Amino acid sequence: MQKNSHHNQWLVLGVTAIGTFMSTLDSSIVNVALPSITNWFQVDLTLAQWVVSAYLLVISSLLPIFGRAGDIYGQRLVYTSGFIVFTASSAACGFSSSILLLIASRVFQAIGASMLMANAPAIVAKTFSPALRGRALGIVGSVVALGTMTGPSLGGILIGAFGWEAIFYVNIPIGIAGFILGRFILPVGKKRHDESFDVVGASLFSLGICSLLLVLSHGGDWGWTSHRVTSGILLAFISLLFFIRVEKQINHPMIDLTLFHNWPFLAGNLSGLLSFMTMSSNLILLPFYLSTILQLNPTHIGLLITPFPLVMGITAPLSGYLSEKISPVILTTCGLTITAAGLVFLANLGPETALWQVAVIQAVLGIGNGLFQAPNNNSIISSVEQSKAGIAGSLNALTRNIGMVIGTAIAVSIFENRRHYLLASIAQPDLSQNTTAFLSAYHTALLTGAAFAVLAAAISLNRRGHVKVKS
């Protein structure tokens, strides 16, 4: 892609922000609609939960595939096609007459979302010069955070006013606008006719990742020693093992495994994976602390969580700007250290904690996450050749999804196991005993998250010097 004028660069960023916000928004907005969906279709939560799970599983299994497709066929083609698929399937979700049709429509919606998410970072990286790339990727990081965090509150408003279908219908005008703007504004990339698409590798990767994330997402419900879990782990292991063998033997692999020989690329993805594992403990367990221990209603819970995305949305672009001037080692390590400190403070919350303290800690976590994400993304994408920017950006997005799934599974497992252990010997625990067990379990899960942040900081600190940006 050719570098555009300064004005057009920011228009390109605006178009990529539309797709990024819309696809990340729909990963969280449906959570608040599940009670309405279960009542509407008269199904239990176990079945309705697949409206959420199917979306996340499909996105994770397809991100590198569409990143590679963007590298071969052009990022604009794949990205704008993603708007078509996402918009059409959003309409299908709203018109669904059964829960099975809704789940199937969510699968197609996830296909469109993965086309958008996989190619947005590459479009930004190729359009912006190294002098501006950091702050542009910082804004993309802010959009990801805002999309993820805005989902529950926006979903609640739309459902209350128009019904659950509205959370899908709202995508239609936005998707149409995104497609039209994309066709006029996004630069046309070169197609690489000399390379073929790795169908076998793509199939093995999708099967392996989908099996792995399915086990991690539902292992707690199925039982970690159950036949379903062991079969899923075995299928994931065999699929990914064959995937690696295939990738090493063909001329044009779906994922160029030599990318992982590049230490800045590998360190960035490892620290990114751990950072999202870290934040999952806060995102999944804090609402339970606020409702169970502090007895807050959903509105107040939403307000107390708001400082995190709000502060991150301010910090990430500033951090992205700084990443153009100084080594990402400094920014990412500082961000992860602040995150670890925030979780340690969070692990000292009790039944008498003042609400302002919770809000301040969420703001601190927003600073830490904002400092880390933009320089880390810039480091990852700038450490590879432009011809591989699509696959690099999609792998970065994949680590975000996998990190959140793994982090959530670990946090919930630690919390539940610790709480049950403390109450196991008490036949009829009273309120005080339940509160003590809850807080002990909560603190243990958060301290585990802080340990992940410390490990991520150690990896990030050992990136080899200043990562030079490739134009």
Secondary structure per residue as TSV (DSSP state, phi and psi in degrees):
chain	resnum	aa	ss	phi	psi
A	1	M	-	360.0	141.2
A	2	Q	-	-83.6	146.3
A	3	K	-	-67.7	131.6
A	4	N	-	-89.1	177.4
A	5	S	-	-65.8	164.7
A	6	H	H	-56.7	-41.4
A	7	H	H	-64.8	-46.5
A	8	N	H	-67.6	-30.7
A	9	Q	H	-57.0	-43.6
A	10	W	H	-74.6	-26.6
A	11	L	H	-67.0	-40.6
A	12	V	H	-60.1	-44.5
A	13	L	H	-60.1	-39.9
A	14	G	H	-61.6	-41.0
A	15	V	H	-66.4	-42.2
A	16	T	H	-67.8	-30.7
A	17	A	H	-66.0	-35.4
A	18	I	H	-60.7	-51.0
A	19	G	H	-66.1	-39.8
A	20	T	H	-65.1	-45.6
A	21	F	H	-63.8	-44.8
A	22	M	H	-64.8	-42.5
A	23	S	H	-73.0	-36.8
A	24	T	H	-76.0	-33.6
A	25	L	H	-57.9	-42.0
A	26	D	H	-76.7	-4.7
A	27	S	H	-81.4	-18.3
A	28	S	H	-122.2	-21.4
A	29	I	T	-67.9	-27.0
A	30	V	T	-74.1	-23.6
A	31	N	G	-54.6	-43.4
A	32	V	G	-73.9	-16.1
A	33	A	G	-91.2	-8.6
A	34	L	H	-57.8	-42.6
A	35	P	H	-59.1	-41.6
A	36	S	H	-67.1	-38.4
A	37	I	H	-67.5	-42.7
A	38	T	H	-63.4	-39.4
A	39	N	H	-69.6	-40.2
A	40	W	H	-64.0	-44.8
A	41	F	H	-94.6	-2.5
A	42	Q	T	56.2	52.1
A	43	V	-	-126.0	166.2
A	44	D	-	-86.1	167.2
A	45	L	H	-65.2	-31.0
A	46	T	H	-58.6	-42.6
A	47	L	H	-76.2	-42.9
A	48	A	H	-63.3	-29.2
A	49	Q	T	-59.6	-23.6
A	50	W	H	-69.0	-16.2
A	51	V	H	-63.3	-33.3
A	52	V	H	-85.9	-49.4
A	53	S	H	-63.0	-42.3
A	54	A	H	-59.5	-40.2
A	55	Y	H	-62.6	-48.9
A	56	L	H	-68.7	-39.3
A	57	L	H	-65.7	-45.0
A	58	V	H	-66.7	-43.0
A	59	I	H	-57.6	-48.4
A	60	S	H	-62.5	-37.3
A	61	S	H	-78.0	-17.8
A	62	L	H	-108.3	-13.2
A	63	L	H	-53.2	-53.2
A	64	P	H	-65.5	-29.9
A	65	I	H	-63.7	-47.8
A	66	F	H	-77.0	-23.2
A	67	G	H	-64.8	-43.6
A	68	R	H	-66.5	-40.8
A	69	A	H	-60.9	-38.3
A	70	G	H	-64.2	-38.2
A	71	D	H	-64.2	-34.6
A	72	I	H	-85.6	-49.6
A	73	Y	H	-98.9	-4.9
A	74	G	-	105.9	130.3
A	75	Q	H	-64.3	-36.6
A	76	R	H	-64.0	-42.1
A	77	L	H	-61.1	-48.8
A	78	V	H	-68.2	-41.4
A	79	Y	H	-65.4	-49.3
A	80	T	H	-67.8	-32.4
A	81	S	H	-64.0	-32.2
A	82	G	H	-61.3	-37.0
A	83	F	H	-61.2	-41.7
A	84	I	H	-62.9	-50.1
A	85	V	H	-63.7	-44.4
A	86	F	H	-65.0	-43.4
A	87	T	H	-67.8	-45.9
A	88	A	H	-62.9	-41.8
A	89	S	H	-72.2	-29.1
A	90	S	H	-63.0	-42.5
A	91	A	H	-62.1	-41.8
A	92	A	H	-63.1	-37.1
A	93	C	H	-60.2	-46.6
A	94	G	H	-66.2	-32.2
A	95	F	H	-89.9	0.2
A	96	S	-	-58.6	132.7
A	97	S	S	-99.3	-3.3
A	98	S	S	-148.9	162.0
A	99	I	H	-65.9	-33.1
A	100	L	H	-68.6	-38.8
A	101	L	H	-65.8	-37.4
A	102	L	H	-64.2	-43.9
A	103	I	H	-63.9	-43.2
A	104	A	H	-62.7	-40.7
A	105	S	H	-65.3	-35.2
A	106	R	H	-66.5	-31.7
A	107	V	H	-62.2	-46.7
A	108	F	H	-67.9	-34.0
A	109	Q	H	-62.7	-39.3
A	110	A	H	-66.7	-33.6
A	111	I	H	-61.8	-46.3
A	112	G	H	-63.0	-41.4
A	113	A	H	-63.1	-39.5
A	114	S	H	-68.2	-32.3
A	115	M	H	-64.5	-37.7
A	116	L	H	-73.0	-51.2
A	117	M	H	-65.3	-35.1
A	118	A	H	-71.6	-29.8
A	119	N	H	-105.4	-15.7
A	120	A	H	-58.2	-49.2
A	121	P	H	-62.0	-36.5
A	122	A	H	-67.7	-39.7
A	123	I	H	-61.1	-44.5
A	124	V	H	-63.7	-46.0
A	125	A	H	-62.7	-37.4
A	126	K	H	-79.8	-26.6
A	127	T	H	-82.5	-38.3
A	128	F	S	-90.5	142.0
A	129	S	-	-71.4	159.6
A	130	P	H	-54.5	-28.2
A	131	A	H	-68.8	-22.4
A	132	L	H	-118.8	-6.6
A	133	R	H	-63.5	-38.0
A	134	G	H	-61.7	-48.2
A	135	R	H	-69.9	-31.7
A	136	A	H	-65.0	-45.7
A	137	L	H	-67.5	-28.9
A	138	G	H	-64.0	-39.8
A	139	I	H	-66.7	-38.9
A	140	V	H	-59.6	-42.7
A	141	G	H	-61.9	-37.4
A	142	S	H	-66.0	-39.3
A	143	V	H	-64.6	-39.8
A	144	V	H	-59.9	-46.6
A	145	A	H	-64.2	-44.0
A	146	L	H	-66.0	-39.5
A	147	G	H	-62.8	-44.3
A	148	T	H	-67.1	-42.5
A	149	M	H	-81.3	-26.4
A	150	T	H	-76.8	-23.8
A	151	G	H	-47.5	-56.9
A	152	P	H	-60.5	-43.3
A	153	S	H	-70.5	-45.6
A	154	L	H	-64.5	-40.1
A	155	G	H	-61.2	-42.0
A	156	G	H	-61.1	-41.0
A	157	I	H	-65.1	-47.1
A	158	L	H	-65.1	-42.1
A	159	I	H	-66.0	-42.3
A	160	G	H	-63.3	-33.8
A	161	A	H	-89.0	-36.6
A	162	F	H	-129.5	-8.2
A	163	G	-	101.0	167.1
A	164	W	T	-63.9	-27.5
A	165	E	T	-61.9	-26.3
A	166	A	H	-63.0	-28.8
A	167	I	H	-66.8	-20.0
A	168	F	H	-96.6	-39.0
A	169	Y	H	-63.4	-30.5
A	170	V	T	-63.1	-21.9
A	171	N	H	-73.9	-22.6
A	172	I	H	-63.9	-55.4
A	173	P	H	-65.0	-34.2
A	174	I	H	-67.2	-42.6
A	175	G	H	-64.9	-40.7
A	176	I	H	-63.8	-44.7
A	177	A	H	-62.4	-41.5
A	178	G	H	-61.9	-41.7
A	179	F	H	-63.8	-47.9
A	180	I	H	-62.5	-46.9
A	181	L	H	-62.7	-38.9
A	182	G	H	-62.6	-40.7
A	183	R	H	-66.5	-31.4
A	184	F	H	-91.3	-30.6
A	185	I	H	-103.2	-40.6
A	186	L	S	-68.1	137.0
A	187	P	-	-68.4	147.9
A	188	V	-	-83.7	122.7
A	189	G	-	-88.9	160.9
A	190	K	-	-81.3	136.2
A	191	K	-	-84.6	144.1
A	192	R	-	-107.0	91.7
A	193	H	T	-73.6	-13.0
A	194	D	T	-84.6	-1.0
A	195	E	-	-121.8	141.7
A	196	S	-	-103.4	158.4
A	197	F	-	-87.1	136.2
A	198	D	-	-85.1	87.9
A	199	V	H	-68.4	-42.8
A	200	V	H	-64.2	-47.3
A	201	G	H	-61.6	-41.1
A	202	A	H	-62.4	-41.3
A	203	S	H	-66.0	-44.2
A	204	L	H	-65.6	-40.8
A	205	F	H	-63.4	-46.9
A	206	S	H	-60.3	-43.7
A	207	L	H	-63.8	-44.1
A	208	G	H	-67.0	-47.7
A	209	I	H	-67.2	-40.6
A	210	C	H	-63.4	-41.7
A	211	S	H	-64.7	-43.3
A	212	L	H	-63.6	-48.2
A	213	L	H	-70.3	-30.7
A	214	L	H	-63.3	-42.6
A	215	V	H	-65.9	-45.2
A	216	L	H	-65.0	-35.5
A	217	S	H	-74.8	-35.8
A	218	H	H	-119.2	6.4
A	219	G	H	-60.0	-36.8
A	220	G	H	-64.9	-37.8
A	221	D	H	-74.5	-38.7
A	222	W	H	-79.8	-25.0
A	223	G	-	99.1	121.8
A	224	W	T	-65.6	-15.6
A	225	T	T	-105.9	9.5
A	226	S	S	-74.5	164.1
A	227	H	H	-64.7	-34.1
A	228	R	H	-63.3	-41.6
A	229	V	H	-69.5	-47.9
A	230	T	H	-63.7	-37.7
A	231	S	H	-66.5	-41.1
A	232	G	H	-64.0	-43.1
A	233	I	H	-63.7	-42.0
A	234	L	H	-63.4	-44.4
A	235	L	H	-63.2	-41.4
A	236	A	H	-64.1	-44.3
A	237	F	H	-62.4	-47.4
A	238	I	H	-65.8	-43.7
A	239	S	H	-62.8	-46.1
A	240	L	H	-71.7	-30.5
A	241	L	H	-65.0	-47.1
A	242	F	H	-66.4	-34.3
A	243	F	H	-59.6	-46.2
A	244	I	H	-62.4	-40.7
A	245	R	H	-64.2	-42.4
A	246	V	H	-64.4	-44.1
A	247	E	H	-62.9	-30.8
A	248	K	H	-77.3	-17.0
A	249	Q	H	-104.5	-18.2
A	250	I	S	-99.8	161.0
A	251	N	S	-74.7	-35.8
A	252	H	S	-125.8	77.6
A	253	P	-	-69.6	155.9
A	254	M	S	-63.9	-44.7
A	255	I	S	-118.8	118.1
A	256	D	-	-74.2	102.8
A	257	L	G	-65.5	-17.4
A	258	T	G	-68.8	-14.9
A	259	L	G	-57.2	-33.8
A	260	F	G	-78.0	-4.9
A	261	H	G	-80.4	-13.9
A	262	N	S	-84.0	108.6
A	263	W	H	-61.7	-43.4
A	264	P	H	-59.0	-37.3
A	265	F	H	-67.0	-47.5
A	266	L	H	-66.4	-44.8
A	267	A	H	-63.0	-39.2
A	268	G	H	-63.6	-42.4
A	269	N	H	-71.6	-37.7
A	270	L	H	-65.9	-46.3
A	271	S	H	-68.0	-32.9
A	272	G	H	-65.4	-43.1
A	273	L	H	-58.8	-47.3
A	274	L	H	-67.6	-32.9
A	275	S	H	-67.4	-38.2
A	276	F	H	-75.5	-29.9
A	277	M	H	-63.0	-38.5
A	278	T	H	-62.0	-50.9
A	279	M	H	-71.6	-22.2
A	280	S	H	-62.4	-34.6
A	281	S	H	-62.8	-36.6
A	282	N	H	-72.9	-46.7
A	283	L	H	-66.9	-36.2
A	284	I	H	-86.2	-31.9
A	285	L	H	-100.4	-25.9
A	286	L	H	-58.0	-44.1
A	287	P	H	-58.0	-34.8
A	288	F	H	-69.2	-38.7
A	289	Y	H	-62.6	-45.5
A	290	L	H	-66.3	-36.0
A	291	S	H	-83.9	-40.7
A	292	T	H	-80.7	-45.1
A	293	I	T	-90.3	-46.5
A	294	L	S	-92.7	-6.0
A	295	Q	-	58.6	43.0
A	296	L	-	-92.2	153.6
A	297	N	-	-87.1	167.6
A	298	P	H	-56.3	-35.8
A	299	T	H	-63.1	-47.1
A	300	H	H	-66.9	-34.8
A	301	I	H	-62.2	-45.6
A	302	G	H	-60.1	-40.6
A	303	L	H	-65.7	-38.3
A	304	L	H	-73.1	-25.6
A	305	I	H	-82.1	-23.5
A	306	T	T	-55.8	-37.5
A	307	P	H	-55.6	-29.3
A	308	F	H	-61.9	-61.7
A	309	P	H	-66.7	-31.4
A	310	L	H	-64.0	-50.1
A	311	V	H	-69.5	-38.0
A	312	M	H	-62.6	-39.8
A	313	G	H	-61.8	-27.6
A	314	I	H	-84.6	-40.3
A	315	T	H	-73.6	-39.2
A	316	A	H	-59.4	-48.1
A	317	P	H	-63.0	-37.4
A	318	L	H	-63.9	-41.7
A	319	S	H	-66.8	-38.0
A	320	G	H	-61.4	-40.6
A	321	Y	H	-62.0	-44.6
A	322	L	H	-64.8	-30.6
A	323	S	H	-67.3	-16.4
A	324	E	T	-79.2	-17.2
A	325	K	T	-107.2	-36.7
A	326	I	S	-127.9	170.2
A	327	S	-	-62.4	135.6
A	328	P	H	-63.3	-18.9
A	329	V	H	-57.5	-45.6
A	330	I	H	-64.8	-49.2
A	331	L	H	-67.4	-46.8
A	332	T	H	-66.5	-41.1
A	333	T	H	-67.4	-40.6
A	334	C	H	-63.5	-42.7
A	335	G	H	-61.1	-44.6
A	336	L	H	-68.2	-35.8
A	337	T	H	-65.3	-42.8
A	338	I	H	-63.1	-40.4
A	339	T	H	-61.1	-45.1
A	340	A	H	-60.7	-43.7
A	341	A	H	-63.2	-40.5
A	342	G	H	-61.2	-41.0
A	343	L	H	-69.2	-34.4
A	344	V	H	-63.8	-43.5
A	345	F	H	-64.0	-38.6
A	346	L	H	-64.1	-30.3
A	347	A	T	-75.4	1.7
A	348	N	T	-108.3	8.2
A	349	L	-	-67.6	145.6
A	350	G	-	-136.6	-172.0
A	351	P	T	-70.0	-16.3
A	352	E	T	-106.3	9.6
A	353	T	-	-63.9	136.3
A	354	A	-	-74.2	145.3
A	355	L	H	-63.0	-33.9
A	356	W	H	-64.3	-30.1
A	357	Q	H	-66.6	-40.7
A	358	V	H	-61.8	-44.6
A	359	A	H	-63.3	-41.4
A	360	V	H	-64.2	-42.4
A	361	I	H	-64.7	-38.6
A	362	Q	H	-63.0	-37.4
A	363	A	H	-65.2	-40.4
A	364	V	H	-61.6	-43.4
A	365	L	H	-64.2	-34.8
A	366	G	H	-64.5	-39.1
A	367	I	H	-63.1	-48.3
A	368	G	H	-60.4	-45.8
A	369	N	H	-67.5	-40.4
A	370	G	H	-65.1	-39.2
A	371	L	H	-63.7	-34.2
A	372	F	H	-82.3	-47.9
A	373	Q	H	-62.7	-52.6
A	374	A	H	-61.5	-51.0
A	375	P	H	-62.6	-34.6
A	376	N	H	-66.1	-45.1
A	377	N	H	-62.5	-42.6
A	378	N	H	-62.0	-42.2
A	379	S	H	-62.5	-44.1
A	380	I	H	-63.9	-53.1
A	381	I	H	-72.1	-32.4
A	382	S	H	-77.4	-11.1
A	383	S	T	-88.0	-2.8
A	384	V	S	-119.8	163.2
A	385	E	-	-67.1	153.3
A	386	Q	G	-60.2	-30.0
A	387	S	G	-66.3	-14.8
A	388	K	G	-116.0	16.8
A	389	A	H	-64.5	-34.3
A	390	G	H	-64.3	-49.4
A	391	I	H	-68.7	-34.4
A	392	A	H	-64.9	-44.9
A	393	G	H	-65.8	-37.9
A	394	S	H	-70.6	-36.6
A	395	L	H	-66.3	-35.5
A	396	N	H	-62.5	-43.7
A	397	A	H	-66.0	-35.4
A	398	L	H	-64.2	-41.8
A	399	T	H	-62.2	-32.8
A	400	R	H	-62.1	-48.3
A	401	N	H	-66.1	-45.9
A	402	I	H	-64.8	-41.1
A	403	G	H	-59.9	-41.0
A	404	M	H	-67.4	-39.9
A	405	V	H	-66.8	-48.0
A	406	I	H	-64.4	-45.2
A	407	G	H	-61.5	-40.9
A	408	T	H	-64.5	-44.7
A	409	A	H	-61.8	-43.4
A	410	I	H	-67.3	-46.0
A	411	A	H	-61.6	-46.3
A	412	V	H	-65.8	-41.6
A	413	S	H	-63.8	-45.6
A	414	I	H	-62.6	-44.9
A	415	F	H	-60.6	-51.2
A	416	E	H	-66.4	-44.0
A	417	N	H	-64.2	-42.2
A	418	R	H	-66.5	-43.3
A	419	R	H	-65.4	-44.9
A	420	H	H	-64.6	-37.1
A	421	Y	H	-62.2	-43.0
A	422	L	H	-70.8	-26.1
A	423	L	H	-100.2	-4.0
A	424	A	T	-60.2	-36.2
A	425	S	T	-90.0	3.2
A	426	I	-	-109.3	116.6
A	427	A	S	-66.2	-48.9
A	428	Q	S	-130.7	81.5
A	429	P	-	-64.9	136.9
A	430	D	-	-86.2	-177.6
A	431	L	H	-61.0	-42.5
A	432	S	H	-63.1	-42.1
A	433	Q	H	-68.0	-40.8
A	434	N	H	-62.5	-41.1
A	435	T	H	-64.9	-43.3
A	436	T	H	-62.7	-43.5
A	437	A	H	-65.9	-41.1
A	438	F	H	-60.9	-49.5
A	439	L	H	-65.3	-38.9
A	440	S	H	-63.1	-43.5
A	441	A	H	-65.8	-41.9
A	442	Y	H	-62.2	-46.0
A	443	H	H	-63.9	-40.2
A	444	T	H	-62.4	-43.0
A	445	A	H	-64.7	-40.1
A	446	L	H	-69.3	-38.4
A	447	L	H	-66.2	-33.1
A	448	T	H	-63.9	-42.0
A	449	G	H	-61.4	-39.8
A	450	A	H	-63.1	-36.9
A	451	A	H	-64.1	-38.9
A	452	F	H	-61.6	-39.7
A	453	A	H	-65.0	-39.7
A	454	V	H	-64.1	-42.7
A	455	L	H	-63.0	-41.9
A	456	A	H	-62.9	-40.1
A	457	A	H	-63.4	-39.1
A	458	A	H	-64.0	-41.6
A	459	I	H	-65.4	-45.2
A	460	S	H	-65.4	-36.2
A	461	L	H	-63.8	-26.3
A	462	N	T	-96.2	16.2
A	463	R	S	-63.5	144.4
A	464	R	-	-77.7	91.8
A	465	G	S	65.9	-158.7
A	466	H	S	-77.8	124.4
A	467	V	-	-75.2	116.7
A	468	K	-	-75.8	134.7
A	469	V	-	-82.8	130.6
A	470	K	-	-96.9	130.7
A	471	S	-	-85.5	360.0
